[in-house]
Amino acid sequence: MTKYGFDESAWESAKNEVKKILIERAKLRGMIPYSELVRQIKSIDVEAHDQRLFHLLGEVSTEEHTEGRGMLTVIVVHKHADMQPGPGFFDLAKQLGKDTSDILSCWVKELKNVHGYWSKQI
C-alpha cells in the first residue's frame, strides 16, 4: 500500500522521525524552519513546499492534539518573513476546534502549550 505516493511503512517512519525531531526541538522551547526539517527526514524525500509534507505535518499535529499534547507542528515555521507556520497549520487548527480568528494569538497560545508540555519532559 502507498500513502501520498510513498510506501506506507516509509510514511509511518517519516512521521516518527518528524515527531522525534520536533519533540527534541520543543523540549528546548525552539522552532525549526520547514527547510531544516525536510533535510533531517530520511525515510522519504520531500521538499519544504511539497504538499505531501503538509499532509505529513497534519497527521503529526492531529495525532499529538488527540493525545492532549498540543499541535506539535506549531514549531515548524517559515525561515523568512513572518517566521510563523504556514496557512495549512491554521486551517487544521480551526478543524481541531482552535480559535483562529486572530492567527497570531492562536499561534502564540499553541506554541506556549507545546513548549510548556515538552520542556517538562526530560
Secondary structure, DSSP 8 states (H G I E B T S, - for coil): -EETTEEHHHHHHHHHHHHHHHHHHHHTT--EEHHHHHHH--SS---TT-HHHHHHHHHHHHHHHHTTS--GGGGEE-SSTT-S--HHHHHHHHHTT---SSHHHHHHHHHHHHHHHHHT--
